[in-house]
Amino acid sequence: MSNRTDRAQVPYITQWSGERPVDVEVVERRGRLAYADERSYDRDTGGILWRRIPSTPGKGQPRFGAVHALRQRVAMTGLLCQVCGGPADRNEHGVLWLLGEASDAPGSWPQGLETAHPPVCRTCATLAVRACPHLRRRHVALRVHSCTLAGVHGALYHPGRRGPVLTDVTGIPFGHPAIRWIIAGQLFMRLNRFALVDITAEPE
């Protein structure tokens, strides 16, 4: 009996065991964190340094719970479904988000909630709620009318006498001076305006 994992069952943003992060020397250059052998694709258009990791989905075994930096970034910027990689569901009420870290009172969540989870399409959201015991117990579906990319989450360094020193793993908002010293691993989004919905009750 084969133990091969069906790639179609693995979320788009999941990292695979064959996608091992590249061990890169970090240095200080021009007052910010840099790779010693930095290449043009190591930074985004805003100048933020990103985790260097190959993109070979399907190679090895899926590492459920580990997020692939580039695919998460692509899903966030393009509003793609984090599960299948296709366009997220959108209707007149907004883009569909499915959050599994529901509190006991999600109705009290403030507008402007921030998340590193990309949106979802309707099909994947429905299947996920049915198939995942965790989501069956607790999840919140949101229709997001307005959202803004707000910052990055990653490894934060500080200048040191012998080179940059890793000090924390945290989120840094865009515009904060510390963003010059981070190796980003995920984008996070601010959900400016949203409403809770029941996706099972929405019309197709």
C-alpha positions as CSV (number, residue, x, y, z in Angstrom):
1,M,0.0,0.0,0.0
2,S,1.5,3.4,-1.0
3,N,2.1,6.0,1.6
4,R,2.3,8.7,-1.1
5,T,0.5,11.9,-0.1
6,D,-2.0,13.2,-2.7
7,R,-0.8,16.7,-3.5
8,A,-4.4,17.8,-4.2
9,Q,-5.2,17.2,-0.5
10,V,-2.3,19.5,0.7
11,P,-3.1,23.3,1.1
12,Y,-1.3,25.5,-1.4
13,I,0.6,27.4,1.4
14,T,1.9,24.3,3.1
15,Q,5.6,23.8,3.1
16,W,7.0,20.4,2.0
17,S,9.9,18.5,3.5
18,G,11.8,19.0,0.2
19,E,11.5,22.7,0.5
20,R,14.2,23.3,3.1
21,P,15.2,26.9,3.9
22,V,18.6,27.9,2.6
23,D,21.2,28.6,5.3
24,V,22.4,32.1,4.4
25,E,24.9,34.3,6.2
26,V,23.4,37.6,7.3
27,V,25.3,40.8,7.5
28,E,24.7,44.5,8.1
29,R,24.8,46.6,4.9
30,R,23.7,50.2,4.4
31,G,22.1,50.3,7.8
32,R,19.9,47.3,7.4
33,L,19.9,43.5,7.5
34,A,21.2,41.8,4.3
35,Y,22.3,38.5,3.0
36,A,26.0,38.2,2.3
37,D,25.3,36.9,-1.2
38,E,22.1,38.8,-1.7
39,R,20.2,38.4,-4.9
40,S,17.6,40.6,-6.5
41,Y,14.7,38.3,-5.6
42,D,15.6,38.2,-1.9
43,R,13.7,41.5,-1.4
44,D,10.1,42.5,-2.3
45,T,9.3,45.7,-4.1
46,G,9.2,47.5,-0.7
47,G,12.8,46.5,0.1
48,I,11.9,43.9,2.7
49,L,14.2,40.9,3.0
50,W,12.5,37.6,2.7
51,R,13.3,34.1,3.8
52,R,15.1,32.2,1.1
53,I,13.4,28.9,0.4
54,P,13.0,26.8,-2.7
55,S,9.5,26.4,-4.1
56,T,9.1,22.8,-5.1
57,P,5.6,21.8,-3.9
58,G,5.0,18.1,-3.9
59,K,8.7,17.2,-3.2
60,G,8.9,15.1,-0.1
61,Q,6.1,15.1,2.5
62,P,3.9,18.0,3.5
63,R,4.8,19.7,6.7
64,F,1.3,20.5,7.9
65,G,1.5,23.6,10.2
66,A,4.6,25.0,8.4
67,V,3.8,27.8,5.9
68,H,5.8,28.3,2.7
69,A,6.9,32.0,2.7
70,L,6.6,32.7,-1.0
71,R,3.2,31.0,-1.5
72,Q,1.7,32.6,1.5
73,R,2.9,36.0,0.2
74,V,1.5,35.2,-3.3
75,A,-1.9,34.2,-1.7
76,M,-2.1,37.3,0.4
77,T,-1.1,39.8,-2.3
78,G,-3.3,38.2,-4.9
79,L,-6.2,37.3,-2.6
80,L,-5.9,33.6,-3.5
81,C,-7.3,30.6,-1.6
82,Q,-4.8,29.3,0.9
83,V,-6.0,25.8,0.2
84,C,-6.2,25.4,-3.6
85,G,-4.3,28.5,-4.8
86,G,-7.2,29.7,-7.0
87,P,-9.1,33.0,-6.6
88,A,-10.7,33.4,-3.1
89,D,-14.5,33.6,-3.1
90,R,-15.9,37.1,-3.4
91,N,-19.4,38.5,-3.5
92,E,-21.1,41.8,-2.9
93,H,-20.3,41.5,0.8
94,G,-16.6,40.9,0.4
95,V,-13.9,38.3,0.3
96,L,-14.3,35.1,2.2
97,W,-12.0,34.4,5.2
98,L,-12.1,31.3,7.4
99,L,-10.4,31.6,10.7
100,G,-10.0,28.6,13.0
101,E,-8.8,30.4,16.1
102,A,-12.3,31.5,17.0
103,S,-12.8,33.1,20.4
104,D,-15.9,32.4,22.5
105,A,-17.2,35.8,21.4
106,P,-16.2,36.4,17.8
107,G,-18.9,39.0,17.5
108,S,-16.7,41.2,19.8
109,W,-13.8,41.2,17.4
110,P,-12.8,44.8,16.5
111,Q,-12.8,45.9,12.9
112,G,-9.2,46.1,12.0
113,L,-8.4,42.5,13.0
114,E,-5.0,41.3,11.7
115,T,-4.3,37.8,10.4
116,A,-1.5,35.9,8.6
117,H,-4.1,33.5,7.1
118,P,-4.9,34.1,3.5
119,P,-8.6,34.0,2.3
120,V,-10.4,30.9,0.9
121,C,-12.7,29.9,-1.9
122,R,-16.2,28.7,-1.1
123,T,-15.5,25.1,-2.1
124,C,-12.4,24.7,0.0
125,A,-14.0,26.4,3.0
126,T,-16.9,24.1,2.9
127,L,-14.7,21.0,2.5
128,A,-12.3,22.2,5.3
129,V,-15.1,22.6,7.8
130,R,-16.5,19.2,7.0
131,A,-13.1,17.4,7.0
132,C,-11.2,19.0,9.8
133,P,-12.3,18.1,13.4
134,H,-10.7,21.3,14.7
135,L,-12.7,23.5,12.3
136,R,-15.9,21.6,12.9
137,R,-15.6,22.5,16.6
138,R,-14.5,26.1,16.2
139,H,-14.3,28.4,13.2
140,V,-15.4,31.8,12.1
141,A,-16.3,32.7,8.5
142,L,-16.0,36.4,7.6
143,R,-16.9,38.4,4.6
144,V,-14.2,41.1,4.4
145,H,-15.3,44.3,2.6
146,S,-12.0,46.1,3.0
147,C,-8.5,44.8,3.8
148,T,-5.0,46.2,3.7
149,L,-1.6,44.5,3.8
150,A,-0.3,45.6,7.2
151,G,3.2,44.1,7.8
152,V,5.3,41.0,8.0
153,H,6.1,38.3,10.5
154,G,9.5,36.8,10.7
155,A,13.0,36.6,12.4
156,L,14.0,40.0,13.9
157,Y,17.7,40.9,14.2
158,H,19.6,43.7,15.9
159,P,23.0,45.1,15.0
160,G,25.8,43.4,16.9
161,R,29.5,43.9,17.4
162,R,30.3,40.8,15.4
163,G,27.3,41.0,13.0
164,P,23.5,40.9,13.3
165,V,22.1,39.0,16.2
166,L,18.7,37.2,16.2
167,T,16.6,38.6,19.0
168,D,13.0,37.6,18.4
169,V,10.4,36.1,16.1
170,T,7.6,38.6,15.8
171,G,5.4,40.8,13.6
172,I,6.5,44.2,12.4
173,P,4.1,46.7,10.8
174,F,5.0,48.5,7.5
175,G,6.7,51.8,8.2
176,H,8.2,50.7,11.5
177,P,12.0,51.2,11.5
178,A,12.6,47.7,12.8
179,I,11.4,46.3,9.5
180,R,14.9,46.9,8.1
181,W,16.1,44.2,10.4
182,I,13.7,41.4,9.8
183,I,13.8,38.3,7.6
184,A,10.1,38.0,6.6
185,G,8.3,34.7,6.5
186,Q,4.7,35.8,6.2
187,L,2.6,38.8,5.3
188,F,-0.2,39.8,7.6
189,M,-3.4,41.5,6.5
190,R,-5.6,44.0,8.4
191,L,-9.3,43.2,7.9
192,N,-10.6,46.8,8.0
193,R,-14.3,46.0,7.6
194,F,-15.9,42.6,7.9
195,A,-19.0,40.8,9.0
196,L,-19.5,37.3,10.4
197,V,-21.4,35.0,8.1
198,D,-22.6,31.4,8.0
199,I,-21.3,30.0,4.7
200,T,-23.7,27.1,4.8
201,A,-26.6,29.5,4.7
202,E,-25.2,31.7,1.9
203,P,-26.7,31.3,-1.6
204,E,-24.4,29.5,-4.0
